[in-house]
Amino acid sequence: MNQQKLPNATAVLVLGIVSIVGCCCYGLLGLIAGIIALVLYNKDNALYQQNPTLYSDYNNLKTGRILSIIGIALSALYILAIIISGFVLGWDALTNQELMQERLQDFQNR
């Protein structure tokens, strides 16, 4: 029997990789790519579960899912770190480097 490739297995794998790399872009790119990868994974997984002998790229699909979960977690942690630093140091200090240095000096002198 001639096995077909799952339609979105490669896309899920690529989006999983992009979600890990994209977590460095303030977390938004990684979060978006990871969520899209999980949605595509769910579609292809349902297709695979209906007839497993018909498709061959299931390992790429599982790997992409794992990478997208890691990317979502890293992106969420990065966004959380930005929010916490915004509350601790002040939102204006995040955009002004001199003010950021002053606030950090104040924390070190305590």
Secondary structure, DSSP 8 states (H G I E B T S, - for coil): ---B--TTHHHHHHHHHHHHHGGGTTTHHHHHHHHHHHHHHHHHHHHHHH-GGGB--HHHHHHHHHHHHHHHHHHHHHHHHHHHHHHHH-HHHHH-HHHHHHHHHHHHH-
